[in-house]
Each structure stands twice: as C-alpha cells, then as structure tokens.
C-alpha cells in the first residue's frame, strides 16, 4: 500500500529517542526520498505538534477508517491460501 501525503499513520515500534511509543498516531506531512521516507508530525488533542520525525515505511502503518475493498487474489496467492 502506498503511503500518501496527509495519511494518518501509527508507529509500528517504539522510538525512545523521541519519547514516542508503538501505536502513537501521527500525520504524514512530507514525502521524502521519492517515497523511501516520510516526515510524520505527532500532535496532541489540541493540535499542537510535539514531535516531527522522518521515518521509513516499515516504521509506520496507515490507519483506515472505512473498510478496504478486497483485491482479487492472484493464482499464486490462491494456491498458497488453499
């Protein structure tokens, strides 16, 4: 799945050097290095930013608020899941 500008994401692991923990929610505010990294802004409930960090795609996961339409499985995937 492609991570896009303004996607809401959650950390997949702790970042103790920034006092951020797995599951903390942020917003992608910039795409870096042709999508190999992302600037993610973490804000409190009042909208005040408390941290902004450059992260790799494996450090974040996109959050979804609606069901995602399932993609048809390829023949190889169907064989693996059979």
DSSP file (Angstrom, degrees, kcal/mol; ACC not computed):
  #  RESIDUE AA STRUCTURE BP1 BP2  ACC     N-H-->O    O-->H-N    N-H-->O    O-->H-N    TCO  KAPPA ALPHA  PHI   PSI    X-CA   Y-CA   Z-CA
    1    1 A X              0   0    0      0, 0.0     2,-0.3     0, 0.0    61,-0.1   0.000 360.0 360.0 360.0 135.5    0.0    0.0    0.0
    2    2 A X        -     0   0    0      1,-0.0     2,-0.5    60,-0.0    33,-0.0  -0.617 360.0-136.0 -81.1 134.5    1.3    3.4   -0.9
    3    3 A X        -     0   0    0     -2,-0.3     2,-0.3    32,-0.1     3,-0.0  -0.782  28.8-164.8 -88.8 131.7    1.7    6.0    1.9
    4    4 A X    >   -     0   0    0     -2,-0.5     3,-2.0     1,-0.1    24,-0.2  -0.756  29.6 -79.4-119.2 161.9    0.4    9.4    0.8
    5    5 A X  T 3  S+     0   0    0     -2,-0.3    24,-0.2     1,-0.3     3,-0.1  -0.352 116.8  16.2 -56.2 134.2    0.6   12.9    2.0
    6    6 A X  T 3  S+     0   0    0     22,-2.6    -1,-0.3     1,-0.3    23,-0.1   0.458  87.2 148.6  74.7   6.7   -1.8   13.6    4.9
    7    7 A X    <   -     0   0    0     -3,-2.0    21,-2.5    20,-0.1     2,-0.5  -0.440  50.0-124.6 -63.0 142.5   -2.3    9.9    5.7
    8    8 A X  E     +A   27   0A   0     55,-0.3    55,-3.0    19,-0.2     2,-0.3  -0.820  40.8 178.0 -89.2 127.6   -3.0    9.2    9.3
    9    9 A X  E     -AB  26  62A   0     17,-2.7    17,-2.6    -2,-0.5     2,-0.4  -0.829  23.3-144.1-130.1 164.1   -0.4    6.6   10.5
   10   10 A X  E     -AB  25  61A   0     51,-2.2    51,-2.0    -2,-0.3    15,-0.2  -0.966  30.5-105.9-127.4 147.5    0.6    4.8   13.7
   11   11 A X  E     - B   0  60A   0     13,-2.0    12,-2.0    -2,-0.4    49,-0.3  -0.467  17.3-156.3 -69.2 140.3    4.1    3.8   14.8
   12   12 A X  S    S+     0   0    0     47,-2.2     2,-0.3    10,-0.2    48,-0.1   0.496  76.7  15.7 -94.2  -6.0    5.0    0.1   14.4
   13   13 A X  S    S-     0   0    0     46,-0.5    10,-0.1     8,-0.1    -1,-0.1  -0.973  90.9 -80.2-156.9 167.4    7.7    0.3   17.1
   14   14 A X        -     0   0    0     -2,-0.3     7,-0.3     7,-0.1     2,-0.2  -0.414  24.2-165.9 -72.0 147.0    9.0    2.5   19.9
   15   15 A X  B > > +E   20   0B   0      5,-3.0     3,-2.2    -2,-0.1     5,-1.9  -0.683  13.5 173.4-127.1  75.8   11.2    5.5   19.2
   16   16 A X  G > 5S+     0   0    0      1,-0.3     3,-1.0    -2,-0.2    -1,-0.1   0.781  72.9  66.6 -60.4 -27.8   12.6    6.2   22.7
   17   17 A X  G 3 5S+     0   0    0      1,-0.3    -1,-0.3     2,-0.1    -3,-0.0   0.714 112.5  34.3 -66.1 -17.7   15.0    8.9   21.5
   18   18 A X  G < 5S-     0   0    0     -3,-2.2    -1,-0.3     2,-0.2    -2,-0.2   0.294 113.9-115.2-112.7   4.9   11.9   10.9   20.6
   19   19 A X  T < 5S+     0   0    0     -3,-1.0     2,-0.4    -4,-0.4    -3,-0.2   0.869  71.6 138.7  59.9  38.0    9.8    9.7   23.5
   20   20 A X  B   < -E   15   0B   0     -5,-1.9    -5,-3.0     4,-0.0     2,-0.3  -0.912  37.1-155.6-114.7 142.2    7.4    8.1   21.1
   21   21 A X    >   -     0   0    0     -2,-0.4     3,-2.3    -7,-0.3   -10,-0.3  -0.812  32.8 -80.5-118.8 156.3    5.8    4.7   21.6
   22   22 A X  T 3  S+     0   0    0     -2,-0.3   -10,-0.2     1,-0.3    -8,-0.1  -0.249 116.6  27.8 -50.3 133.2    4.4    1.9   19.3
   23   23 A X  T 3  S+     0   0    0    -12,-2.0    -1,-0.3     1,-0.3   -11,-0.1   0.250  81.2 141.9  95.4 -12.6    0.8    2.8   18.3
   24   24 A X    <   -     0   0    0     -3,-2.3   -13,-2.0   -14,-0.1     2,-0.4  -0.406  47.6-129.3 -65.3 142.1    1.2    6.6   18.6
   25   25 A X  E     +A   10   0A   0    -15,-0.2    18,-0.4    18,-0.1     2,-0.2  -0.751  35.7 157.3-102.0 136.7   -0.7    8.3   15.8
   26   26 A X  E     -A    9   0A   0    -17,-2.6   -17,-2.7    -2,-0.4     2,-0.4  -0.832  34.3-112.7-143.0-178.6    0.7   11.0   13.5
   27   27 A X  E     -AC   8  41A   0     14,-2.3    14,-2.8    -2,-0.2     2,-0.5  -0.977  26.0-120.1-125.2 134.3    0.1   12.5   10.1
   28   28 A X  E     + C   0  40A   0    -21,-2.5   -22,-2.6    -2,-0.4    12,-0.2  -0.618  36.6 169.1 -71.5 119.7    2.3   12.3    7.1
   29   29 A X  E     +     0   0A   0     10,-3.0     2,-0.3    -2,-0.5    11,-0.2   0.514  61.8  20.0-112.2  -9.7    3.3   15.9    6.3
   30   30 A X  E     - C   0  39A   0      9,-1.2     9,-2.6   -26,-0.1     2,-0.5  -0.957  63.0-137.4-159.5 141.3    6.0   15.4    3.7
   31   31 A X  E     - C   0  38A   0     -2,-0.3     2,-0.3     7,-0.2     3,-0.2  -0.892  30.9-166.3 -99.7 127.0    7.2   12.6    1.4
   32   32 A X  E >>> + C   0  37A   0      5,-2.9     5,-1.6    -2,-0.5     3,-1.1  -0.794  56.5   8.4-115.5 154.0   11.0   12.3    1.3
   33   33 A X  G >45S-     0   0    0     -2,-0.3     3,-1.1     1,-0.3    -1,-0.2   0.857 127.9 -57.4  48.8  47.8   13.5   10.5   -0.9
   34   34 A X  G 345S-     0   0    0      1,-0.3    -1,-0.3    -3,-0.2    -2,-0.1   0.858 111.0 -42.6  53.5  40.3   10.9    9.6   -3.5
   35   35 A X  G <45S+     0   0    0     -3,-1.1    -1,-0.3     2,-0.4    -2,-0.2   0.537 113.8 111.2  87.2   7.9    8.7    7.7   -1.0
   36   36 A X  T <<5S+     0   0    0     -3,-1.1    21,-0.4    -4,-0.9     2,-0.3   0.553  87.7  17.7 -87.6  -7.8   11.6    5.9    0.8
   37   37 A X  E   < -C   32   0A   0     -5,-1.6    -5,-2.9    19,-0.2     2,-0.4  -0.978  68.0-152.9-155.9 160.4   10.9    8.1    3.9
   38   38 A X  E     -CD  31  55A   0     17,-2.8    17,-3.3    -2,-0.3     2,-0.6  -0.999  17.9-130.7-141.1 138.8    8.2   10.3    5.3
   39   39 A X  E     -CD  30  54A   0     -9,-2.6   -10,-3.0    -2,-0.4    -9,-1.2  -0.821  31.9-166.9 -86.3 120.6    8.1   13.2    7.7
   40   40 A X  E     -CD  28  53A   0     13,-3.1    13,-2.5    -2,-0.6     2,-0.5  -0.944   7.7-152.0-116.2 129.0    5.4   12.4   10.3
   41   41 A X  E     -CD  27  52A   0    -14,-2.8   -14,-2.3    -2,-0.5     2,-0.5  -0.856   4.1-157.4-102.4 130.1    4.0   15.0   12.6
   42   42 A X  E     + D   0  51A   0      9,-3.4     8,-2.7    -2,-0.5     9,-1.5  -0.935  18.2 178.6-109.0 125.8    2.7   14.0   16.0
   43   43 A X  E     - D   0  49A   0     -2,-0.5     6,-0.2   -18,-0.4   -18,-0.1  -0.886  24.4-121.3-128.1 155.0    0.2   16.4   17.7
   44   44 A X    >   -     0   0    0      4,-2.2     3,-2.1    -2,-0.3    -1,-0.0  -0.231  47.3 -85.8 -83.7-178.4   -1.8   16.5   20.9
   45   45 A X  T 3  S+     0   0    0      1,-0.3    -1,-0.1     2,-0.1    -2,-0.0   0.716 129.1  56.7 -63.5 -21.0   -5.6   16.7   21.1
   46   46 A X  T 3  S-     0   0    0      2,-0.1    -1,-0.3     0, 0.0     3,-0.1   0.416 120.4-107.3 -90.4   1.6   -5.4   20.5   20.8
   47   47 A X  S <  S+     0   0    0     -3,-2.1     2,-0.5     1,-0.3    -2,-0.1   0.562  71.6 142.8  86.7   8.4   -3.5   20.3   17.5
   48   48 A X        -     0   0    0      1,-0.0    -4,-2.2     2,-0.0    -1,-0.3  -0.735  51.3-126.7 -86.4 124.0   -0.1   21.3   19.0
   49   49 A X  E     +D   43   0A   0     -2,-0.5    -6,-0.3    -6,-0.2     3,-0.1  -0.503  31.0 173.8 -69.9 129.6    2.8   19.5   17.4
   50   50 A X  E     +     0   0A   0     -8,-2.7     2,-0.3     1,-0.4    -7,-0.2   0.534  68.1  10.4-111.5 -12.3    5.0   17.8   20.0
   51   51 A X  E     -D   42   0A   0     -9,-1.5    -9,-3.4     2,-0.0     2,-0.4  -0.946  50.9-168.5-163.0 145.2    7.3   15.9   17.5
   52   52 A X  E     +D   41   0A   0     -2,-0.3     2,-0.4   -11,-0.2   -11,-0.2  -0.975  23.4 174.7-136.3 121.2    8.1   15.8   13.8
   53   53 A X  E     -D   40   0A   0    -13,-2.5   -13,-3.1    -2,-0.4     2,-0.5  -0.967  33.4-125.7-135.3 141.0   10.2   12.8   12.7
   54   54 A X  E     -D   39   0A   0     -2,-0.4     2,-0.3   -15,-0.2   -15,-0.3  -0.767  41.1-178.6 -82.2 126.9   11.5   11.4    9.4
   55   55 A X  E     -D   38   0A   0    -17,-3.3   -17,-2.8    -2,-0.5     2,-0.2  -0.929  27.2-121.5-132.1 151.0   10.5    7.7    9.3
   56   56 A X    >   -     0   0    0     -2,-0.3     3,-1.8   -19,-0.2     4,-0.3  -0.491  36.9-108.1 -80.9 158.4   10.9    4.7    6.9
   57   57 A X  G >  S+     0   0    0    -21,-0.4     3,-1.2     1,-0.3    -1,-0.1   0.831 118.5  59.9 -58.0 -32.4    7.8    3.0    5.6
   58   58 A X  G 3  S+     0   0    0      1,-0.2    -1,-0.3     3,-0.0     3,-0.0   0.592  97.9  60.9 -73.9  -7.8    8.4    0.0    7.8
   59   59 A X  G <  S+     0   0    0     -3,-1.8   -47,-2.2   -48,-0.1   -46,-0.5   0.511 107.8  43.5 -93.5  -5.7    8.2    2.2   10.9
   60   60 A X  E <   -B   11   0A   0     -3,-1.2     2,-0.4    -4,-0.3   -49,-0.2  -0.937  61.1-155.8-137.2 157.7    4.6    3.3   10.3
   61   61 A X  E     -B   10   0A   0    -51,-2.0   -51,-2.2    -2,-0.3     2,-0.3  -0.999  27.4-117.2-133.2 139.8    1.3    1.8    9.2
   62   62 A X  E     -B    9   0A   0     -2,-0.4     2,-0.3   -53,-0.2   -53,-0.3  -0.552  27.3-137.7 -74.9 134.9   -1.6    3.6    7.5
   63   63 A X        -     0   0    0    -55,-3.0     2,-0.4    -2,-0.3   -55,-0.3  -0.730  14.6-153.7 -93.1 144.2   -4.8    3.7    9.6
   64   64 A X        -     0   0    0     -2,-0.3     4,-0.1     1,-0.1     3,-0.0  -0.955  17.3-172.7-123.1 137.5   -8.1    3.2    7.8
   65   65 A X  S    S+     0   0    0     -2,-0.4     2,-0.3     2,-0.1    -1,-0.1   0.483  75.2  42.8-105.7  -6.9  -11.5    4.4    9.0
   66   66 A X  S    S-     0   0    0      1,-0.0    -1,-0.0     0, 0.0     0, 0.0  -0.930  99.8 -81.9-134.4 158.1  -13.6    2.6    6.4
   67   67 A X        -     0   0    0     -2,-0.3     2,-0.5     1,-0.1    -2,-0.1  -0.279  43.3-129.0 -58.9 146.0  -13.5   -0.9    5.0
   68   68 A X        -     0   0    0     -4,-0.1     2,-0.2    -3,-0.0    -1,-0.1  -0.857  23.2-114.7 -99.2 130.1  -10.9   -1.5    2.3
   69   69 A X        -     0   0    0     -2,-0.5     2,-0.1     1,-0.1    -1,-0.0  -0.458  36.6-116.3 -64.9 127.3  -12.2   -3.1   -0.9
   70   70 A X        -     0   0    0     -2,-0.2     2,-0.3     1,-0.1    -1,-0.1  -0.394  21.7-134.6 -67.7 138.7  -10.6   -6.5   -1.2
   71   71 A X        -     0   0    0     -2,-0.1    -1,-0.1     1,-0.1     2,-0.0  -0.735  31.4-100.3 -89.1 141.8   -8.3   -7.0   -4.2
   72   72 A X        -     0   0    0     -2,-0.3     2,-0.2     1,-0.1    -1,-0.1  -0.367  41.5-115.6 -60.7 139.7   -8.8  -10.3   -6.1
   73   73 A X        -     0   0    0      1,-0.1    -1,-0.1     2,-0.1     2,-0.0  -0.510  25.5-119.9 -76.9 144.4   -6.1  -12.8   -5.2
   74   74 A X     >  -     0   0    0     -2,-0.2     4,-2.4     1,-0.1     5,-0.2  -0.299  31.5-101.8 -72.6 167.5   -3.6  -13.9   -7.9
   75   75 A X  H  > S+     0   0    0      1,-0.2     4,-1.8     2,-0.2     5,-0.1   0.869 124.7  51.8 -59.3 -37.9   -3.4  -17.6   -8.8
   76   76 A X  H  > S+     0   0    0      2,-0.2     4,-2.2     1,-0.2    -1,-0.2   0.927 110.0  47.7 -65.7 -45.1   -0.3  -18.0   -6.7
   77   77 A X  H  > S+     0   0    0      1,-0.2     4,-2.3     2,-0.2    -2,-0.2   0.889 109.8  53.3 -63.0 -38.5   -2.0  -16.4   -3.7
   78   78 A X  H  X S+     0   0    0     -4,-2.4     4,-0.6     1,-0.2    -1,-0.2   0.889 109.4  49.0 -63.4 -38.7   -5.0  -18.7   -4.1
   79   79 A X  H >< S+     0   0    0     -4,-1.8     3,-0.6     1,-0.2    -1,-0.2   0.906 111.0  49.5 -66.3 -42.2   -2.7  -21.7   -4.2
   80   80 A X  H 3< S+     0   0    0     -4,-2.2    -2,-0.2     1,-0.2    -1,-0.2   0.884 114.3  44.9 -64.7 -39.1   -0.9  -20.6   -1.0
   81   81 A X  H 3<        0   0    0     -4,-2.3    -1,-0.2     1,-0.2    -2,-0.2   0.500 360.0 360.0 -85.2  -3.8   -4.2  -20.0    0.8
   82   82 A X    <<        0   0    0     -3,-0.6    -1,-0.2    -4,-0.6    -2,-0.1   0.478 360.0 360.0 -79.0 360.0   -5.8  -23.3   -0.3
